């Protein structure tokens, strides 16, 4: 029997904000550009480092492979994961996406994010 997953709302004790990033964001792995966008969203959550969420339309999804991994965040929902085969072992589960995010962070639907230590670089350019 599975337990119900908790849903928590962002607030003063755990703030979350999403802002449009007008800079160009480029993600590379194995010498290849995986993502290139001017439509990234920057998600700021509590004490965590800011995360760039990139629209799937600006990601070469053909270079990603969905994995079995999934996690649950009480503030954002269930995350699905992808590996980047050209990145080798370092790029396993390097990408995540909240495909049906909770209402408080609905803006990140249709976006993916990358772990900085599992790709060659996440560059934010002017």
Phi and psi restraints in degrees (value plus and minus 20) as a CYANA .aco file:
   2 UNK   PHI    -109.9   -69.9
   2 UNK   PSI     126.6   166.6
   3 UNK   PHI    -103.8   -63.8
   3 UNK   PSI     132.7   172.7
   4 UNK   PHI     -88.4   -48.4
   4 UNK   PSI     120.5   160.5
   5 UNK   PHI    -105.1   -65.1
   5 UNK   PSI     116.7   156.7
   6 UNK   PHI     -96.8   -56.8
   6 UNK   PSI     126.5   166.5
   7 UNK   PHI    -138.9   -98.9
   7 UNK   PSI     102.4   142.4
   8 UNK   PHI    -135.7   -95.7
   8 UNK   PSI     125.9   165.9
   9 UNK   PHI    -116.8   -76.8
   9 UNK   PSI     118.4   158.4
  10 UNK   PHI     -79.4   -39.4
  10 UNK   PSI     127.6   167.6
  11 UNK   PHI    -184.0  -144.0
  11 UNK   PSI    -187.8  -147.8
  12 UNK   PHI     -76.6   -36.6
  12 UNK   PSI     -52.5   -12.5
  13 UNK   PHI    -102.8   -62.8
  13 UNK   PSI     -37.4     2.6
  14 UNK   PHI    -171.1  -131.1
  14 UNK   PSI      53.8    93.8
  15 UNK   PHI     -92.7   -52.7
  15 UNK   PSI     123.7   163.7
  16 UNK   PHI    -155.5  -115.5
  16 UNK   PSI     110.9   150.9
  17 UNK   PHI    -156.7  -116.7
  17 UNK   PSI     130.8   170.8
  18 UNK   PHI    -145.0  -105.0
  18 UNK   PSI     107.2   147.2
  19 UNK   PHI    -147.9  -107.9
  19 UNK   PSI     124.2   164.2
  20 UNK   PHI     -89.5   -49.5
  20 UNK   PSI     113.9   153.9
  21 UNK   PHI    -121.0   -81.0
  21 UNK   PSI      94.0   134.0
  22 UNK   PHI    -102.9   -62.9
  22 UNK   PSI     -26.0    14.0
  23 UNK   PHI     -98.9   -58.9
  23 UNK   PSI     144.8   184.8
  24 UNK   PHI    -104.4   -64.4
  24 UNK   PSI     112.3   152.3
  25 UNK   PHI    -136.9   -96.9
  25 UNK   PSI     104.9   144.9
  26 UNK   PHI    -145.0  -105.0
  26 UNK   PSI     107.9   147.9
  27 UNK   PHI    -134.1   -94.1
  27 UNK   PSI     110.5   150.5
  28 UNK   PHI    -147.9  -107.9
  28 UNK   PSI     128.6   168.6
  29 UNK   PHI    -165.9  -125.9
  29 UNK   PSI     114.1   154.1
  30 UNK   PHI      36.2    76.2
  30 UNK   PSI      13.8    53.8
  31 UNK   PHI      57.0    97.0
  31 UNK   PSI     -14.7    25.3
  32 UNK   PHI    -135.2   -95.2
  32 UNK   PSI     125.5   165.5
  33 UNK   PHI    -100.9   -60.9
  33 UNK   PSI     101.5   141.5
  34 UNK   PHI    -114.0   -74.0
  34 UNK   PSI     -54.6   -14.6
  35 UNK   PHI    -164.9  -124.9
  35 UNK   PSI     123.7   163.7
  36 UNK   PHI    -171.8  -131.8
  36 UNK   PSI      93.8   133.8
  37 UNK   PHI    -166.9  -126.9
  37 UNK   PSI     137.0   177.0
  38 UNK   PHI    -135.8   -95.8
  38 UNK   PSI      -7.6    32.4
  39 UNK   PHI    -138.9   -98.9
  39 UNK   PSI       6.9    46.9
  40 UNK   PHI     -88.5   -48.5
  40 UNK   PSI     135.0   175.0
  41 UNK   PHI    -133.2   -93.2
  41 UNK   PSI     114.8   154.8
  42 UNK   PHI    -120.3   -80.3
  42 UNK   PSI     101.8   141.8
  43 UNK   PHI    -123.7   -83.7
  43 UNK   PSI     104.3   144.3
  44 UNK   PHI    -127.2   -87.2
  44 UNK   PSI     103.4   143.4
  45 UNK   PHI    -153.4  -113.4
  45 UNK   PSI      97.8   137.8
  46 UNK   PHI      22.4    62.4
  46 UNK   PSI    -146.2  -106.2
  47 UNK   PHI    -115.2   -75.2
  47 UNK   PSI     -14.7    25.3
  48 UNK   PHI     -98.4   -58.4
  48 UNK   PSI     136.3   176.3
  49 UNK   PHI     -82.7   -42.7
  49 UNK   PSI     129.2   169.2
  50 UNK   PHI     -79.8   -39.8
  50 UNK   PSI     125.1   165.1
  51 UNK   PHI    -142.6  -102.6
  51 UNK   PSI     114.8   154.8
  52 UNK   PHI    -108.7   -68.7
  52 UNK   PSI     100.1   140.1
  53 UNK   PHI    -122.3   -82.3
  53 UNK   PSI     102.6   142.6
  54 UNK   PHI    -129.4   -89.4
  54 UNK   PSI     112.0   152.0
  55 UNK   PHI     -78.6   -38.6
  55 UNK   PSI     118.3   158.3
  56 UNK   PHI     -76.9   -36.9
  56 UNK   PSI     -50.5   -10.5
  57 UNK   PHI     -82.7   -42.7
  57 UNK   PSI     -40.5    -0.5
  58 UNK   PHI    -125.6   -85.6
  58 UNK   PSI      -6.2    33.8
  59 UNK   PHI    -136.7   -96.7
  59 UNK   PSI     117.4   157.4
  60 UNK   PHI     -98.5   -58.5
  60 UNK   PSI      62.8   102.8
  61 UNK   PHI     -82.2   -42.2
  61 UNK   PSI     -41.5    -1.5
  62 UNK   PHI     -85.6   -45.6
  62 UNK   PSI     -40.8    -0.8
  63 UNK   PHI    -109.7   -69.7
  63 UNK   PSI     -21.3    18.7
  64 UNK   PHI    -125.8   -85.8
  64 UNK   PSI     130.0   170.0
  65 UNK   PHI    -147.7  -107.7
  65 UNK   PSI      98.6   138.6
  66 UNK   PHI     -81.1   -41.1
  66 UNK   PSI     120.7   160.7
  67 UNK   PHI    -134.8   -94.8
  67 UNK   PSI     157.2   197.2
  68 UNK   PHI     -98.7   -58.7
  68 UNK   PSI     -36.4     3.6
  69 UNK   PHI     -84.2   -44.2
  69 UNK   PSI     120.3   160.3
  70 UNK   PHI    -169.2  -129.2
  70 UNK   PSI     129.7   169.7
  71 UNK   PHI    -155.8  -115.8
  71 UNK   PSI     145.0   185.0
  72 UNK   PHI    -143.9  -103.9
  72 UNK   PSI     111.3   151.3
  73 UNK   PHI    -134.8   -94.8
  73 UNK   PSI     105.4   145.4
  74 UNK   PHI     -85.2   -45.2
  74 UNK   PSI     -35.7     4.3
  75 UNK   PHI    -116.4   -76.4
  75 UNK   PSI     -48.5    -8.5
  76 UNK   PHI    -136.1   -96.1
  76 UNK   PSI     -46.5    -6.5
  77 UNK   PHI      96.7   136.7
  77 UNK   PSI    -174.9  -134.9
  78 UNK   PHI    -114.4   -74.4
  78 UNK   PSI     111.5   151.5
  79 UNK   PHI    -123.5   -83.5
  79 UNK   PSI     117.7   157.7
  80 UNK   PHI    -121.8   -81.8
  80 UNK   PSI     135.5   175.5
  81 UNK   PHI    -144.8  -104.8
  81 UNK   PSI     134.5   174.5
  82 UNK   PHI    -154.9  -114.9
  82 UNK   PSI     127.0   167.0
  83 UNK   PHI    -122.9   -82.9
  83 UNK   PSI     143.5   183.5
  84 UNK   PHI    -138.7   -98.7
  84 UNK   PSI      73.6   113.6
  85 UNK   PHI     -71.3   -31.3
  85 UNK   PSI     -56.2   -16.2
  86 UNK   PHI     -88.5   -48.5
  86 UNK   PSI     -32.6     7.4
  87 UNK   PHI    -109.2   -69.2
  87 UNK   PSI     -24.0    16.0
  88 UNK   PHI      49.9    89.9
  88 UNK   PSI    -178.0  -138.0
  89 UNK   PHI     -78.8   -38.8
  89 UNK   PSI     -52.5   -12.5
  90 UNK   PHI     -83.9   -43.9
  90 UNK   PSI     -47.5    -7.5
  91 UNK   PHI    -120.1   -80.1
  91 UNK   PSI       0.1    40.1
  92 UNK   PHI     -91.7   -51.7
  92 UNK   PSI     113.0   153.0
  93 UNK   PHI      31.9    71.9
  93 UNK   PSI      21.2    61.2
  94 UNK   PHI    -102.5   -62.5
  94 UNK   PSI     -34.0     6.0
  95 UNK   PHI    -148.0  -108.0
  95 UNK   PSI     120.1   160.1
  96 UNK   PHI    -153.3  -113.3
  96 UNK   PSI     139.5   179.5
  97 UNK   PHI    -170.3  -130.3
  97 UNK   PSI     115.6   155.6
  98 UNK   PHI    -115.2   -75.2
  98 UNK   PSI      77.9   117.9
  99 UNK   PHI     -95.7   -55.7
  99 UNK   PSI     -46.3    -6.3
 100 UNK   PHI    -154.8  -114.8
 100 UNK   PSI      51.5    91.5
 101 UNK   PHI     -88.4   -48.4
 101 UNK   PSI     137.8   177.8
 102 UNK   PHI     -84.2   -44.2
 102 UNK   PSI     138.5   178.5
 103 UNK   PHI     -75.2   -35.2
 103 UNK   PSI     -56.4   -16.4
 104 UNK   PHI     -83.0   -43.0
 104 UNK   PSI     -43.0    -3.0
 105 UNK   PHI    -147.2  -107.2
 105 UNK   PSI      10.6    50.6
 106 UNK   PHI     -75.3   -35.3
 106 UNK   PSI     -44.9    -4.9
 107 UNK   PHI     -81.3   -41.3
 107 UNK   PSI     -42.7    -2.7
 108 UNK   PHI    -106.0   -66.0
 108 UNK   PSI     -21.2    18.8
 109 UNK   PHI     -79.9   -39.9
 109 UNK   PSI     118.4   158.4
 110 UNK   PHI      60.4   100.4
 110 UNK   PSI      -9.4    30.6
 111 UNK   PHI    -140.0  -100.0
 111 UNK   PSI     139.4   179.4
 112 UNK   PHI    -147.9  -107.9
 112 UNK   PSI     139.0   179.0
 113 UNK   PHI    -151.5  -111.5
 113 UNK   PSI     134.9   174.9
 114 UNK   PHI    -140.2  -100.2
 114 UNK   PSI     118.6   158.6
 115 UNK   PHI     -93.0   -53.0
 115 UNK   PSI     103.3   143.3
 116 UNK   PHI     -78.4   -38.4
 116 UNK   PSI     -51.9   -11.9
 117 UNK   PHI    -105.0   -65.0
 117 UNK   PSI     -19.0    21.0
 118 UNK   PHI    -133.3   -93.3
 118 UNK   PSI     -15.0    25.0
 119 UNK   PHI    -149.3  -109.3
 119 UNK   PSI     147.9   187.9
 120 UNK   PHI     -91.1   -51.1
 120 UNK   PSI     -56.8   -16.8
 121 UNK   PHI    -191.6  -151.6
 121 UNK   PSI     129.6   169.6
 122 UNK   PHI    -142.5  -102.5
 122 UNK   PSI      79.6   119.6
 123 UNK   PHI    -117.6   -77.6
 123 UNK   PSI     110.8   150.8
 124 UNK   PHI    -126.0   -86.0
 124 UNK   PSI      90.9   130.9
 125 UNK   PHI    -128.1   -88.1
 125 UNK   PSI     135.8   175.8
